[in-house]
Amino acid sequence: MFGLCDIKLQYGDLKVLDHFNLDCERQQFICLFGPSGTGKTSILNILAGIIMPASGQVTSASMRLAYVFQEPRLLPWLTVVENLQIGLYSHGLPARERRQRVENLLPLLGLDGFGGYYPEQLSGGMKQRVSIGRAFAVEPDLLLLDEPFSGLDEEIKRDMQELLSSLGQWHACTTVMVTHDLKEAVRLSDRIVVLRGRPCQIIRDLHLEPEQRYQASYIQRMEKVLSDALNPLEAGALI
């Protein structure tokens, strides 16, 4: 179980979170969805221990954690294999075991044959594959993703979504992802937490039906629910 209890976070006079609560069940995929500036990335950073709240309790501490950012953030002087191994050094794995785990990951990432390449030799989509693979290489208990596909075109973004789903089957973990993409939220998540306001508030907490996530009618229905939640005045005008 991971989560935030009674969290307060403030930057100067700006209250970002005030008595904020979020529970994450084990191996649940949660999307944080809402307008920019509501504090979604701050929530991820508190879960990661990057930001310390003014008060409240964080229950993700001491767990094995991985974080995927909007940019791949690969080290340019290291190869794909070496970048994938970075997170494994702190776990005390022998060199042979580190190498074997990464070699097993390469085909899952669609990067078989690219292990010796450097980041400058890769496309944007391939760089993000390495970034996602680096996170899964540590076999995390909690995976945090901050709009990791926002800079990619639609075709590559869809490939990345499928990759994330397949890796989630290879290694199941609790996942919290920030996205502004309605379809992405429906396709990937078990639960969508809709956020709005300053300080940030949960205005909808939707549990999805995974077996329907690829049905066009279900996606459209969920898109309308999310849109109406964020634009209640417009939704009311349509009734």
Secondary structure, DSSP 8 states (H G I E B T S, - for coil): -EEEEEEEEEETTEEEEEEEEEEE-TT-EEEEE--TTSSHHHHHHHHHTSS--SEEEES-TTS-EEEE-SS----TTS-HHHHHHGGGGGGT--HHHHHHHHHHHHHHTT-TT-TT--GGGS-HHHHHHHHHHHHHHT--SEEEEESTTTTS-HHHHHHHHHHHHHHHHHS--EEEEEE--HHHHHHH-SEEEEEETTTTEEEEEEE--GGGTT-HHHHHHHHHHHHHHH-HHHHHHH-
